[in-house]
Amino acid sequence: MIELLRTNDLVMLSWARALLEEAGIDTLVFDEQTSALEGSISAICRRLMVREDEAPRARWLLDRARREIEDDG
């Protein structure tokens, strides 16, 4: 598995997972429980993981979606 995104922003994480899963890319979130246990100090980020062979396509999809959001804003 390859780390695609590291964040404590639950909205960003949810958006990225939905985008990738809609494209047929399976995702896993590492450190989700540990991050929740440490409370609100944001010391431990959640990590969005994808299979290594899907990482280039996943990065491309996220980059494209971010650019579209920036262009609309």
N, C-alpha and C positions, 0 to 999 in steps of 0.2 A: 504494500500500500504506500501511496505517496501523499504527503501533506499538500493540500491545495490551498487551504485557508486556515488562518489562526485568528480567532476573535472571541471576544466576550459579548459581542453584539448579537443577541438572539434573533433579532429581525433579519440581519444580514445573513446569519447562518441558515435560517429557515428559507429565505429567498434563494440562496445559492443551492441548497438541497433540492428545493422544488424545481428550480431551473434544470439542474442536472438530471434529476430523476425523470422529468418530463422528456428529456432527450434520450432516456434509456441508459443512463450512467448510474450505476449503483454507488451509493455513498455510505460511509460510516462516520460517526462522530466519536473521536477519542477524547478522553478526559472530561466527558460530560458530567459524570457523577462527582469527580474530584473537584471540578470547578464549582458545582453547586454546593458542595460541603464547605468550601473555604469561605463562603459568605459573599459579602458585597465588596470586598477589597480588590477584586479583579486580578489576583495574583497568578491564577492559573487559567489560561485560555483554553477554549474548546478548539479541537483541530478537526477540520473536515478532510476526510481521506477518500481517495479513489484508487482503483487499481492502476498499477504503473502503466499498462498499455492504453488506458483511457485518459491519462493525465494530460497529454497535449490537446486533445479535443475538449476536455473539460475546461482547461485554461482558456482556450480560444472562445468557448461559449460564454464564460464569465466575463472575459474582456470585452467581447462584442456587446453583451447586455449592459455592462457598465457604460460603455460609450454611447449606447442608445439613450440611456437614462440621462447622461450628461448633456447630450444634444437636445433633448426635450426640455431640460431645465434651464 
